């Protein structure tokens, strides 16, 4: 059987640019995974790992012009957006290098023996070890920060896990370029190039999740694709952790007081968040609760003006464009749903931004209206007009899990302490992994305290794919009980030769 070519496609025209690779066969996936598995021992050197991550950041920054040009040609995201994304990507790599050096991610805990405890306590020494080869499924909408050199890859390598990336078909040339830079960085740090590999093709992705030497997986993408891989990971003879980010509505609640205080300001912020990156951010606000009445009308009027003045944009590929147009059409056809600014086709290769509006009462009927509670990828949001707090609460009670939930409050509500606003914060905490007040969810800061995840279907686990604790996904704890010091890993020896942070419970006096 002839090899299936992998083409780089220009989303601005829909035309093929160049053949980048061929889809990996079952044998080629097996070869990549086995080579990565064989490289595990080399990654055990923490100093080399940190040097590798920093070298990767340096090489990516050094090739910035080439990387950004390649990514823009395949995604149409634009040099400005991609310049920021590259900085985010290299910043992640350096942050995880610092985490490796610092060592607290190992979570070292030592309990001294205590014969007087009931029951008697033996000596216990605990830390975390890498899982093994990690499969990373690259995202379409972030060709750098959530793809080959992105957060899943960086955190897995920092944990000491080799990575095999299933490249996204929307940016294969960018994937190959970034992979070559990562492999060069590995060699420069004295590690095998095989600690990072890339495979292409749908079938290759299935072979990867089923491979017996793959120990965990990270995914960013659709609910349908992520759930299929999640089920495959669970159905293996030896199931593995699958950390997937699947889909999210990212609801926004505008209180009556907030609408009265700053309707136009909220509308401007909402329009900017909905259209950022042509609506292709995983934390785009997709459902907005706006109060009925004159203040809510002012807000929707300002939103109509802002979205009506937004220029059409290019989505990541023509399949997504067709899905967006058909998804909007299906939603707009529902009784009682109107489109003050009709989102949809903006031209042969572009889409126009807009929004749909529906009453909370109609939405709560369920049935065909359930589609309004599903993510529609692209520059569109659904504005739900509610009559009172009870009706808004009923809508929130229908929502699935989300990456984020945003509250737009008045100044008095934000500073008021216990009361309705605090109750609203508690209500949305059950729905999402990140709660915002008087901000917008697009833009996920890479920071130690960040959490990018949420209840299903936002994510398939309770972990984060952004921030310092993302490394925890690729580690498992091991306890050594009454093991003689010379036999312990260096990280746990009494003299602490590596100078690592540790928590020690002393023997009771």
Secondary structure by P-SEA (a helix, b strand, c coil): ccbbbbbbcccccccccccccccccaaaaaaaaaaaaaaccccccaaaaaaaaaaaaaaaaaaaaaaaaaaaacccccaaaaaaaaaaaaaaaaaaaaaaaaccccbbbbbcccccccccccbbbbbcccccbbbbbbbcccccccccccaaaaaaaaabbbbbbbcccccaaaaaaaaaaaaaaaaaaccccccbbbbbcaaaaaaaaaccccccccccccaaaaaaaaaaaaaccbbbbbbccccccbbbbbcaaaaaccaaaaaaaaaaaaacccccccccccbbbbbccaaaaaaaaaaaaaaaaccccccccaaaaaaaaaaaaaaaaccccccccccccccccbbbbbbbbbcccccccccccccccccccccbbbbbbbccaaaaaaaaaacccccbbbbbcccccccccccaaaaaaaaaccccccccccccccccccccccccccccccccccccccccccccccbbbbbbccccccccccccccccccccccccccccc
